[in-house]
Amino acid sequence: MPGPTPPASVEQISEDRIRVTVGDRQFEVGAYCPHRRGHLAHGYVNAARLRITCPLHHSSYSLETGEAITGPTSDPLCVREIPGDAPAPGEA
């Protein structure tokens, strides 16, 4: 049986980047959906599946790879995992 879903949060770190935190993992993500530039800081984070969904047209992306999972786009999202021992962007 899977454990509890970790908490998730989204923080704007620059005009074009957000930080998505899921449990003890952090991802630096492009702030705008590649489809129609929906602002992903207002999107839905599925912590159990490590996905973020655009609030405009519901394109869903993997936080681990940036791959488009569902929705009207096939363009990937720019993502990178922030290593656990590295300072988060803006905290260096």
PDB file as gemmi writes it, atoms N, CA and C in Angstrom:
CRYST1    1.000    1.000    1.000  90.00  90.00  90.00 P 1                      
ATOM      1  N   MET A   1       0.847  -1.176   0.000  1.00  0.00           N  
ATOM      2  CA  MET A   1       0.000   0.000   0.000  1.00  0.00           C  
ATOM      3  C   MET A   1       0.897   1.246   0.000  1.00  0.00           C  
ATOM      4  N   PRO A   2       0.654   2.207  -0.892  1.00  0.00           N  
ATOM      5  CA  PRO A   2       1.482   3.409  -0.928  1.00  0.00           C  
ATOM      6  C   PRO A   2       1.315   4.235   0.343  1.00  0.00           C  
ATOM      7  N   GLY A   3       2.392   4.967   0.666  1.00  0.00           N  
ATOM      8  CA  GLY A   3       2.358   5.832   1.842  1.00  0.00           C  
ATOM      9  C   GLY A   3       1.558   7.093   1.569  1.00  0.00           C  
ATOM     10  N   PRO A   4       1.525   7.983   2.542  1.00  0.00           N  
ATOM     11  CA  PRO A   4       0.784   9.233   2.376  1.00  0.00           C  
ATOM     12  C   PRO A   4       1.415  10.107   1.292  1.00  0.00           C  
ATOM     13  N   THR A   5       0.586  10.903   0.646  1.00  0.00           N  
ATOM     14  CA  THR A   5       1.065  11.820  -0.384  1.00  0.00           C  
ATOM     15  C   THR A   5       1.837  12.952   0.284  1.00  0.00           C  
ATOM     16  N   PRO A   6       3.052  13.252  -0.222  1.00  0.00           N  
ATOM     17  CA  PRO A   6       3.827  14.330   0.389  1.00  0.00           C  
ATOM     18  C   PRO A   6       3.194  15.692   0.111  1.00  0.00           C  
ATOM     19  N   PRO A   7       3.467  16.674   0.976  1.00  0.00           N  
ATOM     20  CA  PRO A   7       2.944  18.013   0.721  1.00  0.00           C  
ATOM     21  C   PRO A   7       3.627  18.629  -0.491  1.00  0.00           C  
ATOM     22  N   ALA A   8       2.917  19.527  -1.172  1.00  0.00           N  
ATOM     23  CA  ALA A   8       3.466  20.201  -2.355  1.00  0.00           C  
ATOM     24  C   ALA A   8       3.243  21.699  -2.231  1.00  0.00           C  
ATOM     25  N   SER A   9       4.185  22.466  -2.794  1.00  0.00           N  
ATOM     26  CA  SER A   9       4.037  23.919  -2.825  1.00  0.00           C  
ATOM     27  C   SER A   9       4.678  24.458  -4.095  1.00  0.00           C  
ATOM     28  N   VAL A  10       4.237  25.651  -4.496  1.00  0.00           N  
ATOM     29  CA  VAL A  10       4.775  26.330  -5.680  1.00  0.00           C  
ATOM     30  C   VAL A  10       5.164  27.735  -5.259  1.00  0.00           C  
ATOM     31  N   GLU A  11       6.355  28.158  -5.685  1.00  0.00           N  
ATOM     32  CA  GLU A  11       6.852  29.491  -5.348  1.00  0.00           C  
ATOM     33  C   GLU A  11       7.443  30.140  -6.596  1.00  0.00           C  
ATOM     34  N   GLN A  12       7.095  31.384  -6.850  1.00  0.00           N  
ATOM     35  CA  GLN A  12       7.670  32.151  -7.956  1.00  0.00           C  
ATOM     36  C   GLN A  12       9.087  32.541  -7.545  1.00  0.00           C  
ATOM     37  N   ILE A  13      10.114  32.185  -8.351  1.00  0.00           N  
ATOM     38  CA  ILE A  13      11.490  32.543  -8.000  1.00  0.00           C  
ATOM     39  C   ILE A  13      12.078  33.585  -8.939  1.00  0.00           C  
ATOM     40  N   SER A  14      11.472  33.760 -10.104  1.00  0.00           N  
ATOM     41  CA  SER A  14      11.846  34.837 -11.020  1.00  0.00           C  
ATOM     42  C   SER A  14      10.672  35.029 -11.969  1.00  0.00           C  
ATOM     43  N   GLU A  15      10.792  35.989 -12.861  1.00  0.00           N  
ATOM     44  CA  GLU A  15       9.682  36.256 -13.781  1.00  0.00           C  
ATOM     45  C   GLU A  15       9.301  35.027 -14.595  1.00  0.00           C  
ATOM     46  N   ASP A  16      10.300  34.223 -14.964  1.00  0.00           N  
ATOM     47  CA  ASP A  16      10.015  33.094 -15.848  1.00  0.00           C  
ATOM     48  C   ASP A  16      10.306  31.719 -15.235  1.00  0.00           C  
ATOM     49  N   ARG A  17      10.509  31.652 -13.909  1.00  0.00           N  
ATOM     50  CA  ARG A  17      10.796  30.372 -13.251  1.00  0.00           C  
ATOM     51  C   ARG A  17       9.976  30.240 -11.971  1.00  0.00           C  
ATOM     52  N   ILE A  18       9.560  29.008 -11.686  1.00  0.00           N  
ATOM     53  CA  ILE A  18       8.920  28.695 -10.410  1.00  0.00           C  
ATOM     54  C   ILE A  18       9.682  27.540  -9.767  1.00  0.00           C  
ATOM     55  N   ARG A  19       9.517  27.406  -8.455  1.00  0.00           N  
ATOM     56  CA  ARG A  19      10.077  26.259  -7.750  1.00  0.00           C  
ATOM     57  C   ARG A  19       8.903  25.447  -7.229  1.00  0.00           C  
ATOM     58  N   VAL A  20       8.882  24.174  -7.586  1.00  0.00           N  
ATOM     59  CA  VAL A  20       7.854  23.258  -7.098  1.00  0.00           C  
ATOM     60  C   VAL A  20       8.535  22.335  -6.088  1.00  0.00           C  
ATOM     61  N   THR A  21       7.995  22.311  -4.889  1.00  0.00           N  
ATOM     62  CA  THR A  21       8.521  21.450  -3.835  1.00  0.00           C  
ATOM     63  C   THR A  21       7.490  20.369  -3.551  1.00  0.00           C  
ATOM     64  N   VAL A  22       7.944  19.124  -3.612  1.00  0.00           N  
ATOM     65  CA  VAL A  22       7.092  17.972  -3.302  1.00  0.00           C  
ATOM     66  C   VAL A  22       7.850  17.144  -2.271  1.00  0.00           C  
ATOM     67  N   GLY A  23       7.365  17.172  -1.044  1.00  0.00           N  
ATOM     68  CA  GLY A  23       8.081  16.488   0.028  1.00  0.00           C  
ATOM     69  C   GLY A  23       9.463  17.090   0.171  1.00  0.00           C  
ATOM     70  N   ASP A  24      10.507  16.262   0.047  1.00  0.00           N  
ATOM     71  CA  ASP A  24      11.873  16.765   0.164  1.00  0.00           C  
ATOM     72  C   ASP A  24      12.544  16.971  -1.200  1.00  0.00           C  
ATOM     73  N   ARG A  25      11.776  16.919  -2.272  1.00  0.00           N  
ATOM     74  CA  ARG A  25      12.315  17.145  -3.624  1.00  0.00           C  
ATOM     75  C   ARG A  25      11.895  18.519  -4.129  1.00  0.00           C  
ATOM     76  N   GLN A  26      12.825  19.176  -4.853  1.00  0.00           N  
ATOM     77  CA  GLN A  26      12.532  20.490  -5.421  1.00  0.00           C  
ATOM     78  C   GLN A  26      12.843  20.476  -6.910  1.00  0.00           C  
ATOM     79  N   PHE A  27      11.983  21.163  -7.672  1.00  0.00           N  
ATOM     80  CA  PHE A  27      12.138  21.252  -9.118  1.00  0.00           C  
ATOM     81  C   PHE A  27      12.070  22.713  -9.535  1.00  0.00           C  
ATOM     82  N   GLU A  28      13.005  23.134 -10.374  1.00  0.00           N  
ATOM     83  CA  GLU A  28      12.939  24.459 -10.988  1.00  0.00           C  
ATOM     84  C   GLU A  28      12.243  24.266 -12.329  1.00  0.00           C  
ATOM     85  N   VAL A  29      11.186  25.032 -12.560  1.00  0.00           N  
ATOM     86  CA  VAL A  29      10.286  24.794 -13.688  1.00  0.00           C  
ATOM     87  C   VAL A  29      10.024  26.109 -14.409  1.00  0.00           C  
ATOM     88  N   GLY A  30       9.895  26.046 -15.741  1.00  0.00           N  
ATOM     89  CA  GLY A  30       9.465  27.224 -16.480  1.00  0.00           C  
ATOM     90  C   GLY A  30       8.108  27.673 -15.968  1.00  0.00           C  
ATOM     91  N   ALA A  31       7.936  28.974 -15.782  1.00  0.00           N  
ATOM     92  CA  ALA A  31       6.714  29.493 -15.159  1.00  0.00           C  
ATOM     93  C   ALA A  31       5.506  29.466 -16.085  1.00  0.00           C  
ATOM     94  N   TYR A  32       5.736  29.294 -17.383  1.00  0.00           N  
ATOM     95  CA  TYR A  32       4.629  29.380 -18.341  1.00  0.00           C  
ATOM     96  C   TYR A  32       4.516  28.104 -19.166  1.00  0.00           C  
ATOM     97  N   CYS A  33       3.297  27.645 -19.338  1.00  0.00           N  
ATOM     98  CA  CYS A  33       3.011  26.462 -20.142  1.00  0.00           C  
ATOM     99  C   CYS A  33       3.437  26.717 -21.591  1.00  0.00           C  
ATOM    100  N   PRO A  34       4.103  25.757 -22.238  1.00  0.00           N  
ATOM    101  CA  PRO A  34       4.513  25.943 -23.629  1.00  0.00           C  
ATOM    102  C   PRO A  34       3.340  26.038 -24.611  1.00  0.00           C  
ATOM    103  N   HIS A  35       2.154  25.605 -24.211  1.00  0.00           N  
ATOM    104  CA  HIS A  35       1.004  25.605 -25.117  1.00  0.00           C  
ATOM    105  C   HIS A  35       0.467  27.012 -25.353  1.00  0.00           C  
ATOM    106  N   ARG A  36      -0.060  27.660 -24.325  1.00  0.00           N  
ATOM    107  CA  ARG A  36      -0.635  29.009 -24.457  1.00  0.00           C  
ATOM    108  C   ARG A  36      -0.178  29.933 -23.335  1.00  0.00           C  
ATOM    109  N   ARG A  37       0.951  29.601 -22.733  1.00  0.00           N  
ATOM    110  CA  ARG A  37       1.584  30.439 -21.712  1.00  0.00           C  
ATOM    111  C   ARG A  37       0.732  30.641 -20.462  1.00  0.00           C  
ATOM    112  N   GLY A  38      -0.034  29.629 -20.095  1.00  0.00           N  
ATOM    113  CA  GLY A  38      -0.734  29.681 -18.815  1.00  0.00           C  
ATOM    114  C   GLY A  38       0.284  29.733 -17.687  1.00  0.00           C  
ATOM    115  N   HIS A  39       0.014  30.509 -16.663  1.00  0.00           N  
ATOM    116  CA  HIS A  39       0.962  30.685 -15.559  1.00  0.00           C  
ATOM    117  C   HIS A  39       0.886  29.481 -14.627  1.00  0.00           C  
ATOM    118  N   LEU A  40       1.956  28.689 -14.617  1.00  0.00           N  
ATOM    119  CA  LEU A  40       1.957  27.436 -13.870  1.00  0.00           C  
ATOM    120  C   LEU A  40       2.013  27.628 -12.358  1.00  0.00           C  
ATOM    121  N   ALA A  41       2.338  28.828 -11.888  1.00  0.00           N  
ATOM    122  CA  ALA A  41       2.267  29.077 -10.442  1.00  0.00           C  
ATOM    123  C   ALA A  41       0.830  28.932  -9.953  1.00  0.00           C  
ATOM    124  N   HIS A  42      -0.129  29.038 -10.875  1.00  0.00           N  
ATOM    125  CA  HIS A  42      -1.544  28.882 -10.538  1.00  0.00           C  
ATOM    126  C   HIS A  42      -2.079  27.507 -10.949  1.00  0.00           C  
ATOM    127  N   GLY A  43      -1.170  26.621 -11.362  1.00  0.00           N  
ATOM    128  CA  GLY A  43      -1.569  25.289 -11.787  1.00  0.00           C  
ATOM    129  C   GLY A  43      -1.777  24.351 -10.607  1.00  0.00           C  
ATOM    130  N   TYR A  44      -2.130  23.115 -10.931  1.00  0.00           N  
ATOM    131  CA  TYR A  44      -2.379  22.074  -9.937  1.00  0.00           C  
ATOM    132  C   TYR A  44      -1.177  21.136  -9.893  1.00  0.00           C  
ATOM    133  N   VAL A  45      -0.652  20.877  -8.708  1.00  0.00           N  
ATOM    134  CA  VAL A  45       0.447  19.932  -8.538  1.00  0.00           C  
ATOM    135  C   VAL A  45      -0.119  18.620  -8.011  1.00  0.00           C  
ATOM    136  N   ASN A  46       0.120  17.543  -8.764  1.00  0.00           N  
ATOM    137  CA  ASN A  46      -0.234  16.203  -8.311  1.00  0.00           C  
ATOM    138  C   ASN A  46       1.025  15.628  -7.666  1.00  0.00           C  
ATOM    139  N   ALA A  47       1.104  15.719  -6.346  1.00  0.00           N  
ATOM    140  CA  ALA A  47       2.301  15.305  -5.623  1.00  0.00           C  
ATOM    141  C   ALA A  47       2.548  13.804  -5.732  1.00  0.00           C  
ATOM    142  N   ALA A  48       1.503  13.013  -5.778  1.00  0.00           N  
ATOM    143  CA  ALA A  48       1.652  11.558  -5.847  1.00  0.00           C  
ATOM    144  C   ALA A  48       2.280  11.115  -7.163  1.00  0.00           C  
ATOM    145  N   ARG A  49       1.964  11.819  -8.251  1.00  0.00           N  
ATOM    146  CA  ARG A  49       2.476  11.442  -9.573  1.00  0.00           C  
ATOM    147  C   ARG A  49       3.593  12.352 -10.071  1.00  0.00           C  
ATOM    148  N   LEU A  50       3.973  13.344  -9.279  1.00  0.00           N  
ATOM    149  CA  LEU A  50       5.004  14.318  -9.656  1.00  0.00           C  
ATOM    150  C   LEU A  50       4.674  14.961 -11.000  1.00  0.00           C  
ATOM    151  N   ARG A  51       3.491  15.583 -11.051  1.00  0.00           N  
ATOM    152  CA  ARG A  51       3.037  16.276 -12.260  1.00  0.00           C  
ATOM    153  C   ARG A  51       2.523  17.661 -11.901  1.00  0.00           C  
ATOM    154  N   ILE A  52       2.590  18.565 -12.888  1.00  0.00           N  
ATOM    155  CA  ILE A  52       1.975  19.878 -12.750  1.00  0.00           C  
ATOM    156  C   ILE A  52       1.042  20.071 -13.935  1.00  0.00           C  
ATOM    157  N   THR A  53      -0.123  20.654 -13.684  1.00  0.00           N  
ATOM    158  CA  THR A  53      -1.148  20.832 -14.711  1.00  0.00           C  
ATOM    159  C   THR A  53      -1.435  22.309 -14.895  1.00  0.00           C  
ATOM    160  N   CYS A  54      -1.441  22.739 -16.148  1.00  0.00           N  
ATOM    161  CA  CYS A  54      -1.709  24.130 -16.496  1.00  0.00           C  
ATOM    162  C   CYS A  54      -3.161  24.485 -16.173  1.00  0.00           C  
ATOM    163  N   PRO A  55      -3.384  25.677 -15.606  1.00  0.00           N  
ATOM    164  CA  PRO A  55      -4.751  26.066 -15.271  1.00  0.00           C  
ATOM    165  C   PRO A  55      -5.598  26.465 -16.482  1.00  0.00           C  
ATOM    166  N   LEU A  56      -4.988  26.724 -17.639  1.00  0.00           N  
ATOM    167  CA  LEU A  56      -5.771  27.173 -18.798  1.00  0.00           C  
ATOM    168  C   LEU A  56      -6.421  26.033 -19.572  1.00  0.00           C  
ATOM    169  N   HIS A  57      -5.610  25.143 -20.116  1.00  0.00           N  
ATOM    170  CA  HIS A  57      -6.137  24.088 -20.984  1.00  0.00           C  
ATOM    171  C   HIS A  57      -5.808  22.691 -20.463  1.00  0.00           C  
ATOM    172  N   HIS A  58      -5.319  22.621 -19.239  1.00  0.00           N  
ATOM    173  CA  HIS A  58      -5.109  21.358 -18.527  1.00  0.00           C  
ATOM    174  C   HIS A  58      -4.039  20.457 -19.132  1.00  0.00           C  
ATOM    175  N   SER A  59      -3.041  21.054 -19.794  1.00  0.00           N  
ATOM    176  CA  SER A  59      -1.881  20.252 -20.175  1.00  0.00           C  
ATOM    177  C   SER A  59      -1.164  19.849 -18.895  1.00  0.00           C  
ATOM    178  N   SER A  60      -0.747  18.589 -18.832  1.00  0.00           N  
ATOM    179  CA  SER A  60      -0.096  18.052 -17.644  1.00  0.00           C  
ATOM    180  C   SER A  60       1.317  17.619 -18.011  1.00  0.00           C  
ATOM    181  N   TYR A  61       2.279  17.932 -17.131  1.00  0.00           N  
ATOM    182  CA  TYR A  61       3.694  17.675 -17.402  1.00  0.00           C  
ATOM    183  C   TYR A  61       4.333  16.917 -16.250  1.00  0.00           C  
ATOM    184  N   SER A  62       5.300  16.068 -16.590  1.00  0.00           N  
ATOM    185  CA  SER A  62       6.102  15.391 -15.579  1.00  0.00           C  
ATOM    186  C   SER A  62       7.081  16.390 -14.970  1.00  0.00           C  
ATOM    187  N   LEU A  63       7.131  16.456 -13.642  1.00  0.00           N  
ATOM    188  CA  LEU A  63       8.117  17.309 -12.987  1.00  0.00           C  
ATOM    189  C   LEU A  63       9.518  16.716 -13.095  1.00  0.00           C  
ATOM    190  N   GLU A  64       9.621  15.424 -13.311  1.00  0.00           N  
ATOM    191  CA  GLU A  64      10.930  14.774 -13.402  1.00  0.00           C  
ATOM    192  C   GLU A  64      11.571  14.939 -14.773  1.00  0.00           C  
ATOM    193  N   THR A  65      10.770  14.922 -15.835  1.00  0.00           N  
ATOM    194  CA  THR A  65      11.330  14.948 -17.192  1.00  0.00           C  
ATOM    195  C   THR A  65      10.872  16.135 -18.033  1.00  0.00           C  
ATOM    196  N   GLY A  66       9.779  16.781 -17.658  1.00  0.00           N  
ATOM    197  CA  GLY A  66       9.202  17.858 -18.467  1.00  0.00           C  
ATOM    198  C   GLY A  66       8.300  17.352 -19.575  1.00  0.00           C  
ATOM    199  N   GLU A  67       8.208  16.039 -19.738  1.00  0.00           N  
ATOM    200  CA  GLU A  67       7.382  15.445 -20.794  1.00  0.00           C  
ATOM    201  C   GLU A  67       5.919  15.848 -20.635  1.00  0.00           C  
ATOM    202  N   ALA A  68       5.294  16.197 -21.765  1.00  0.00           N  
ATOM    203  CA  ALA A  68       3.853  16.467 -21.773  1.00  0.00           C  
ATOM    204  C   ALA A  68       3.131  15.132 -21.632  1.00  0.00           C  
ATOM    205  N   ILE A  69       2.283  15.004 -20.614  1.00  0.00           N  
ATOM    206  CA  ILE A  69       1.577  13.751 -20.338  1.00  0.00           C  
ATOM    207  C   ILE A  69       0.181  13.776 -20.955  1.00  0.00           C  
ATOM    208  N   THR A  70      -0.549  14.868 -20.741  1.00  0.00           N  
ATOM    209  CA  THR A  70      -1.899  15.005 -21.285  1.00  0.00           C  
ATOM    210  C   THR A  70      -2.105  16.439 -21.749  1.00  0.00           C  
ATOM    211  N   GLY A  71      -3.164  16.641 -22.506  1.00  0.00           N  
ATOM    212  CA  GLY A  71      -3.527  18.000 -22.912  1.00  0.00           C  
ATOM    213  C   GLY A  71      -3.266  18.266 -24.378  1.00  0.00           C  
ATOM    214  N   PRO A  72      -3.507  19.492 -24.793  1.00  0.00           N  
ATOM    215  CA  PRO A  72      -3.434  19.835 -26.208  1.00  0.00           C  
ATOM    216  C   PRO A  72      -2.022  20.063 -26.736  1.00  0.00           C  
ATOM    217  N   THR A  73      -0.994  19.927 -25.917  1.00  0.00           N  
ATOM    218  CA  THR A  73       0.367  20.172 -26.396  1.00  0.00           C  
ATOM    219  C   THR A  73       1.202  18.911 -26.331  1.00  0.00           C  
ATOM    220  N   SER A  74       2.222  18.851 -27.175  1.00  0.00           N  
ATOM    221  CA  SER A  74       3.215  17.787 -27.074  1.00  0.00           C  
ATOM    222  C   SER A  74       4.582  18.381 -26.770  1.00  0.00           C  
ATOM    223  N   ASP A  75       4.653  19.719 -26.667  1.00  0.00           N  
ATOM    224  CA  ASP A  75       5.914  20.382 -26.354  1.00  0.00           C  
ATOM    225  C   ASP A  75       6.271  20.143 -24.891  1.00  0.00           C  
ATOM    226  N   PRO A  76       7.542  19.845 -24.613  1.00  0.00           N  
ATOM    227  CA  PRO A  76       7.937  19.609 -23.226  1.00  0.00           C  
ATOM    228  C   PRO A  76       8.051  20.911 -22.438  1.00  0.00           C  
ATOM    229  N   LEU A  77       8.014  20.781 -21.142  1.00  0.00           N  
ATOM    230  CA  LEU A  77       8.200  21.880 -20.208  1.00  0.00           C  
ATOM    231  C   LEU A  77       9.650  21.848 -19.739  1.00  0.00           C  
ATOM    232  N   CYS A  78      10.265  23.001 -19.602  1.00  0.00           N  
ATOM    233  CA  CYS A  78      11.639  23.085 -19.113  1.00  0.00           C  
ATOM    234  C   CYS A  78      11.638  22.850 -17.599  1.00  0.00           C  
ATOM    235  N   VAL A  79      12.256  21.757 -17.159  1.00  0.00           N  
ATOM    236  CA  VAL A  79      12.330  21.430 -15.734  1.00  0.00           C  
ATOM    237  C   VAL A  79      13.729  20.942 -15.395  1.00  0.00           C  
ATOM    238  N   ARG A  80      14.115  21.127 -14.139  1.00  0.00           N  
ATOM    239  CA  ARG A  80      15.337  20.497 -13.630  1.00  0.00           C  
ATOM    240  C   ARG A  80      15.151  20.274 -12.148  1.00  0.00           C  
ATOM    241  N   GLU A  81      15.581  19.115 -11.697  1.00  0.00           N  
ATOM    242  CA  GLU A  81      15.505  18.841 -10.266  1.00  0.00           C  
ATOM    243  C   GLU A  81      16.680  19.521  -9.584  1.00  0.00           C  
ATOM    244  N   ILE A  82      16.408  20.155  -8.469  1.00  0.00           N  
ATOM    245  CA  ILE A  82      17.444  20.807  -7.677  1.00  0.00           C  
ATOM    246  C   ILE A  82      17.982  19.756  -6.717  1.00  0.00           C  
ATOM    247  N   PRO A  83      19.280  19.421  -6.816  1.00  0.00           N  
ATOM    248  CA  PRO A  83      19.829  18.393  -5.928  1.00  0.00           C  
ATOM    249  C   PRO A  83      19.603  18.749  -4.462  1.00  0.00           C  
ATOM    250  N   GLY A  84      19.394  17.734  -3.647  1.00  0.00           N  
ATOM    251  CA  GLY A  84      19.103  17.946  -2.235  1.00  0.00           C  
ATOM    252  C   GLY A  84      20.183  18.687  -1.477  1.00  0.00           C  
ATOM    253  N   ASP A  85      21.446  18.594  -1.929  1.00  0.00           N  
ATOM    254  CA  ASP A  85      22.532  19.266  -1.214  1.00  0.00           C  
ATOM    255  C   ASP A  85      22.872  20.632  -1.808  1.00  0.00           C  
ATOM    256  N   ALA A  86      22.138  21.062  -2.834  1.00  0.00           N  
ATOM    257  CA  ALA A  86      22.393  22.360  -3.468  1.00  0.00           C  
ATOM    258  C   ALA A  86      21.446  23.410  -2.900  1.00  0.00           C  
ATOM    259  N   PRO A  87      21.924  24.667  -2.820  1.00  0.00           N  
ATOM    260  CA  PRO A  87      20.993  25.721  -2.389  1.00  0.00           C  
ATOM    261  C   PRO A  87      19.929  25.934  -3.449  1.00  0.00           C  
ATOM    262  N   ALA A  88      18.731  26.219  -3.034  1.00  0.00           N  
ATOM    263  CA  ALA A  88      17.645  26.507  -3.971  1.00  0.00           C  
ATOM    264  C   ALA A  88      17.928  27.828  -4.674  1.00  0.00           C  
ATOM    265  N   PRO A  89      17.427  28.018  -5.908  1.00  0.00           N  
ATOM    266  CA  PRO A  89      17.635  29.278  -6.610  1.00  0.00           C  
ATOM    267  C   PRO A  89      17.185  30.450  -5.747  1.00  0.00           C  
ATOM    268  N   GLY A  90      18.006  31.491  -5.741  1.00  0.00           N  
ATOM    269  CA  GLY A  90      17.688  32.668  -4.950  1.00  0.00           C  
ATOM    270  C   GLY A  90      18.158  32.567  -3.504  1.00  0.00           C  
ATOM    271  N   GLU A  91      18.722  31.411  -3.118  1.00  0.00           N  
ATOM    272  CA  GLU A  91      19.190  31.229  -1.745  1.00  0.00           C  
ATOM    273  C   GLU A  91      20.692  31.018  -1.674  1.00  0.00           C  
ATOM    274  N   ALA A  92      21.389  31.123  -2.803  1.00  0.00           N  
ATOM    275  CA  ALA A  92      22.842  30.887  -2.826  1.00  0.00           C  
ATOM    276  C   ALA A  92      23.596  32.052  -2.225  1.00  0.00           C  
TER     277      ALA A  92                                                      
END                                                                             
